[in-house]
């Protein structure tokens, strides 16, 4: 096992690789490989066979068009009092 370097990497170098890897997708590749290794080490398939999404996550997700989320802008956020009650 390698020991960590005695000092942290220079901030400029960290930013350089962060942005470079973000732009070319290397960060996502590393994330996927690590996730697959963890899943397989726990006796699961590398890729999940089922994904559960809740509508609250879809409403808040960046880049999801509002017309596809099922959000109704006319719907009141609070229940209205019934007449006569």
C-alpha angles and dihedrals in degrees: 000000000000120000118231117258114274092242131033117260117267112274092236092056092048092051092046094055094039092056094038093051092043091052097047097039097246091126091056091047091052090047092051093048093050092047091051091050092051092047093049092046087058093050097257131124115268092241120044114241094210133041124192119205125182122210093239090063091049092052091053098041116115115237097020109127111242092229090062099049098072091236112151112210091193093056113103115237092219128049113256121234112254117243112257096020 
